[in-house]
Amino acid sequence: MRRGRRVLRIVGICLALLVLGTAGAGWWFYQHLNGNINSVSLDGKGGSEKADAFGRTPINILVMGSDGRTSKADCKLGGGCSQTGVQSGNGNADVQMVVHISADRSNATVMSIPRDTMVDVPACKDSESGQSTPGYYGQINSALRYGPACQVATIHQLTGIPIDHFVKLDFSGVVKMSDAVGGVSVCVNNDVYDTYSHLKLSRGDHTLKGEAALEFVRSRHGFGDGSDLGRTVSQHIFLSAMIRKFKSAGTLTDPTAVYDLANAATKALTVDDGLGSVKKLIGLAADVNKVPTKRMTFTTMQTAADPNDANRVVVGAGAKALFSSIADDQSLTTGSGKKSAAASAAATAPAVPASRIAVTVENGTAITGRASDVANALTGQGFSAGTTTANAPSPAATTTLTYGTGQKSEARTAAKALGLPTSHLEAGTGTGLTLVIGADWTSGTTFPGGKASPAPADTKAAVSNAHAQTADEAKTCAKVSPYKTVSLNGVAMTPAQAYAEATDKKDSDK
């Protein structure tokens, strides 16, 4: 009996030591990962997300890929340090993606903004370096030179999307992350050799690790038209594959893989202080994991040629609808994951998009400027620039919105945007919409007692020319450029021609 108690005591001590050892290792692991994380304050520069009717809040994160050569590893991977050596500062944000996770976690949208886009950069000061700017008109990726908060503020100002988180990754970070997941599977539709990024792959499927993964996501001359627009699409293919790998059982159930991934991620990332702990990053990962891949839509902001510079672009038609769909937490997929968005648009959006609805706003009060205030509120929500103002023929006691034949749905959309009850809508005999502001609405741009709701974005326009695809499209291949976008031995040629000529160079995945 005594011997039995002694054995139980020894077993108990061993179990206690095991528990304490495991807990100690877990605590060391947690502190180790927290110590890896570099975080920076945003100081509210990107606004804040609004909760939905159920108190749930969407998540908007700006993911940035920096071209900075701030370490020996980045110099080796990115090149360009032979004369300058290791550089200081943030570099440029050559990858910019707004990641939106819906309030109900049922869907997500990832919007790339091409680095060549010309925009107004606001006044900024980097809290770490002290470098500042009074603001300027320039290439969007240059804002990162004044700190991550400046890049966030620039994109918030451009899109109207509230962004209160960011994640920044450098060259070596891409290498570490791709290695930690055991490589990322991609496909190219032709032989490709980008002599600038050094990506060299034969037609078909490949698993990319390390430098090969970096060469793929950096390649802009190898895909599409050889510009940054083609690169955003191939990056979406890469990220979709990485997400599928993250969500696969093999990655998340292997303790070694989980440690390598967590260790690589925390070393590779700079984040805002709202994400600056392992607990918060794990929470973010859990939110992303809730979204089915068929409901993760990757898009590229619509652009147009810059009339002043053939090598630059400006915001194009449809971009405002894409911005609004993200800001208003509208999904670009249906519940079944269909990507056209036409069905969901028909169910949730007005028959005529707000951008095509013009309203004549008449001031029926004695207060100067009332019509202009309300008209500006409408155009600010995406209503047509054809919205005009005037004085009402006579003073009005009650606010009314009169609509022409067949235009009741347009009137309902305008009323909803202004918080105007439907009881104030009246059918008219003419055409168009006429809003007469009465004595019952003497201030503000929301009708007293009403609740304004943003006009639903035209989701069909949001995905038009936005290269939309969903993360479940495993068979999508990156389209190699058919143009002479690369040069080998001083001769311009297509990436496929360069591949055939460069027999002395190994493929990137060999």
N, C-alpha and C positions, 0 to 999 in steps of 0.2 A: 504493500500500500504506500509505504514511504517512498519507495523507488518510483512508483507511478506518479506521485505528486511532484517528485524531482524532475521527471521527464516532462511533465506538463509545464512546470516552471521554466525549464530550459526552452521548450517550444514557444512559450509565451514571450520570453525575453527575446528570442530570435525574431518572432513576428513583430515585436515592438521596435526592434532595431531596424527591421526591414521597412516598416511604415515610416519611421523617422528618417531613414536613409532616403527613401523615395520622396518623402516630403521635402527633405533638405535639397535633394537634386532638383526637384521641381521648383523650389524657391530660388535656387541658384540659376536655373535655366530662365525663369521669369525675369529675374534681375539682370541677367546677362543680356537678354533680348531687349529689355527696356533701355539698357545702357547703349545699345547699338543705334537707337533711334535719334535722329536729328530733327528737331521741330522748330518752327518759326511762327510767330504770331501774324495773323492776317489783319488785326486791328479793325475788323468790320468793313474792310474795303470791298467785299463782294456782296454785301447785303445779307439777308437771312431768308431761309425758306419759310413759306407760310403753311400752317397746318390745314388739313382738309376739314370737312364738316364733322368728322369723327375724332378730330384731334390728332390725327396721324400726320407726320411730317415727311415730305420727300427728302432725298439726299441728292445734292448736286456737288460734284467733285471735279476740279480741273486737274487732269493728269498731264504733266509736262515732261518732255524728254529734252534734256539740256545737251547742247553741243560743247559745253565747257570742257577744257582740258585741264582740270584742276588736280590731277594726280598723275603719277607716272604711268599707271594702268590706262587712264583715259588718253594720255599722249600716245601710247603705243597703239591703242585701238583706233583712235580717231586720226592720228597723224597731225601734221601741221605744227609740231612743237620744236622742230629742228633749230629754229632761230629764236623763238620766244621762250622755250623751256616750259616748265609747268606754269600754268596761268592761274590767276586769281579771279574772283568774281563768279557770277552766275552763268555767263555765256548767253546764248540765245535759246529760246524755247522752240526748237525745230519740230517738236511734236506737241500738239495741243489738242486735247480731247476733253469735251465736257461730258462727264458721265452722270446721267440722271437715273436714279432709282425711285420708282413711284412710291407715293405715300403708303399704298397698300401692299407694296413689295411684289406686285403681280407682273410687272413689266419694267423694262429699262431701255433707255436710249443712249447711245454713245455718238456724239457729234464731233467729227474732226474739223478743225479750222486750219486751212492751208497756211503755211508759214509765210507765204509770199503776199498775203492780204495786206492792203494798205488801210490804215485806220488812224483815228485820233487817239493818241496815248495821253492819259490824264497826268496832272501833276503828281509826282511820286517821290518818296524818299525811302531808300533801303535802310531798315532799322539796324542791320548788321554792319554794312560797309559805310553808311552815311552818304552814299552817292545819291544825288537827287536830280530831278528834272522839273521844269515849270510846265511840261507838257509839250507835245509836238505831233506833227503828222508824219507817220512813218510806217515801216514794216512791223506787223503785229508781233513777230517773235522777238523783236529787240527790247520789248518792255521788261523782259526778265533781267536785263542788265541792272535794273533798279530794284531788284528783289522779287521774290515770288508773289508778294502782295500786290505789286504793281502789275504783274501779268494777270492776276485775278481781277484787279480793278479794271484793266483795259478790256477784258472779255465781258465782264459784267456791264460795262458802259456800252459796248457794242451790241450785246444781245438782249439785255434786260433780264437775263436769267440770274437769279440770286445764287451766288456760289460762296459757301462758307467753309469749304474744305479744299485742300490741294494735295497732290502727291507729285514729287519731282524725282526723276530717275536719270542717271547719267549713263555713259557708254558701258562702263564696267558693271553697272546695275543690270542692264539687259543681259549681259553674259552670265552673271551670277544667277539670275532668275531662271533663264532657260536651262542652265545646267541643273538647278535644284529640282526641276520637274522632270528631269530625265530626257529633255529634248522636246521640241514642238514639231508636230507633223504638218507639213505644207505641201502644196502642189503647184507646179508651174506648167503652163500650157505649151511651152516651147523651150528649146535650149536658150539659156540666158547667161551672158557675161557682162556685168556692169563694171567697166574698167575704172570707175570712180569709187564705188563702194567695195569693189573686189568680189562681189557675189558671182559665183560661177556654179550653175546647176544644169543638169540635163533635164530634158522634158520628163514630167511625171512626178511621183511622190518622193518626199524626202523628210527625214527627221533631223532637225537643225538644233545644234547645241552651240554654246560658247560664241566664238567669233562669227561662225556661220549664221547664227540667229541675228547677231548685230548687223551683219552685212545685208541680210534680207530686209530688216525693218528700216535700214538707212538708204536702201536703193531707191533712187528717184529716176535714174536714167534707164533702168531696166524694165520698168513697167508702164502701162498706159501710154500717155503721150510723151513720157520722159520728163514730166514736170512733177511738182509736189502733189498734184491732184491724183496722179496714178499711184504715188507712194502711199497716200492715205488709204486707198482701197486695199493694197497688199498688206498694210499694217492691220487692217480690220480682219483680214483672213488669218494673219498670224495670231492676233489676240483672241479671235473666236476659237482657234485651235487650242490656245493656252487655257482658255476658260473651260473648254470641254475636258482638258487634261486635269485641271483643278477639281472639277466636279466628278471625275471618275473615281470609283471606289479604290482602285489601286494606289492612287496618290495619297488620299486622305486617311487610309487605314494602315499605312506603313509608317511606323514610328520614326524610322531613320529618315524617310522622305519628308515627313512633317517637320522634323528638326532642321534638316537642310534647307527646306523651303522657308521656314520662319527665320532662321539665321541669315539666309541670303536676303530675304525681303527687308528685314530691319536694318541690315547693313547698307542696302542699296538705296533706300528711300529717304528723302527729306519730306516731311509732312507739316501741316499746320498743327498748332498745339491742341486743337480739338481732336486730332487723331494721334497725339503723341504718346501713346502707351500701347503695350501689347494687348491689354484688355479692349481698348477702343478699336484697334485694328482687327482683332478677332470678331468683335461685334459687327464691323463693317463687312468682313468676309462672310459672316453668317447671313447678313442682309442680301448680299450678292447671291449667295447660294440658294436663297429662296426663289429667285427668278428663274423660270425655265429658259433654256437656251433658245427655244423657238419664239420667246417673247423678249429677247434682247436684240434690239435693232441698231445696227451700225450705219451711220450716215456721214456724209461730208457736206459741209456748208456750201450752198450754191454760190458760185462766183461768176463774175463777168470780167472781161479784159479791162485792164486799167488803161484809159485813153491816153495817159501821159507816159506809160512805160510798158512796153510789150512783155517784159519779164515779170510783171507784177499783176495782181488781180484785185478786184474790189468786190464788195458784197453784191450778190446777184439776185435776180428775181426768184421768189420762193423762199429765200432765207428768212424773211420776217415771219412767214408762217411756221417754219421749222423752229425758230427761236420761241415763238408763242406757244407752240405745242409742248415744248419742254418746260417753259416757265409756268404754263397752266396745268402741268401734270397730265397731259393727254397722251395716251398710248398710241404708238404707230403700228401696232399689230392688233388683230382681233383676238378673242379668247382662244381660238384654235391655232393662233400663231401665223395666220395668213399675213403676207407682207405688203399687199397692195394698199391697205388702209382704207380702201374705197367703202367697204361694208361698214366699218366702224364709223367712218365719216358720215355716212348716210344716216346712221342711227343716232349720232350725237351732235352733228353740226347742222347748221341751217342749210336749206336748199341752195341759197346763194351765200358765198363767203362774205365775211364782214368787209374784206378788202374791196368788194364790188358794190357795197352799199353806201350811197351818198345821202346825207341828210341836210335839208335846209333848216337851219336853226334860227328862229325868230325871237327877238326879245320883246316880250309883252309886259315887262316890268319897267319901273322908273329908274332902275339901277344900270348905270353904264357898264358895258363889258360883259353882261351876263351871257349873251349869245356866243361870244368868243370863247369864254371859259368852258362852256359845255361842248362847243364844237371841237376845241382842242382836246378835251377828254375823250371824245369819240375817235378822232384820228390817232390819238395816243394808244388806243386799244386796237388799232388796225383797220378802222373804217376808212373808206375811200378819201383820198385827198381832194375829191370833188365836193366834199362837205363844205357848205357855205353858210354865211351869216347875214342877217338882215334885221330890221326893226319890224315888229308886228304892225299890221294896219291900225290896230287900236289896242289899248290896254286889255290884258287878260287876267281874270281872277283865278282861273284854273289852268294848269299845264295840260296840253293835249298833244298827242302824236297822231297825225292824220296820214293815212297811207292810201295809195292808189289801188286800182283794180289788180288783184292777183299778187299783192305785195304785203299780205298780212304776216308771212313768216319773216320778211325783212324787218317789219315793224317790231315784231316780238324780240328779234335779236337786238335791235337798238334799245328797246325798253329794258331788256335784261341787263345790258351793259351799263345802263344809267340807274338801275334800281327803280324804274318807273312801273307802277302796277298796271296790269293789263286793262284795268277799268278806265285808264286814261287814253286808250287807243280808240281811234275813230276811223271808220271807213269813209273815204272821200270819193269824188267822181273824177279827179284828175289823175296825174301820174306822180310817182316819187313819194318821198317821205318829208313831211313838214312838222317840225317840233316847235310848238309855241310855248315859251316859258312864261308861266303865269305868276301871280302874286303869292301863290302857295309854294314857290321855290325861289327864294331870293338870294341864296348863297350855296356854295359848294357845287360839286359836280355829280353828287348822288342825291336822288330825290329824297326829301325828308321822310324818314320812316322806312325807306326802301333799302335794299341791299344790292349794290351793284355786283354783277358777276362778269368776269372777262368774257368777251365774245369768243365762242369756241374757235380755235384756229382751224383753218382749212387743212386737214391732215393729208388730203390728196395732194395739195400744193406743197406741203411740207416734205414729202418724199420724192416729189418730181425733180429729176436731175440731181438727186442727192446720193446716188449710188447706194441705195438702201439694200441691206442684206441682214439676215438674222444669224445668230451665233450657232444655230444647229446645222448650217449648210456645210457639212463636212466634205462634200465633193467639189466645192468651188475652187478653181485653180486661179492663181494670179496670172493676169494676162500680160505676157511679155510684149514690150513695145515693138511694133512693126517698122518704126522709123529709125533713121540713122541718128540715134541719140548718144552713142558712145564713140570713142576714138581709140584705135589700136595702132601703135607705131606711126602716129600722125595721120592715119586714114580714118575718115568718118565711116561708120557702118552700123548696122542694126545689132542689137545684143546677141541675136542668134548667129549672125555672121562672125561676130567677135568670138563667140564660143567655138565655132568651127576652126578659126584661125589660131586660137590660143591653146594649141595641143601640148605645150610645155608647162602649162599651169594646171595644177590639180583642182578638181571640183571642191567646192567649199565644204561639202559633207564627207570628204574622203579622209 
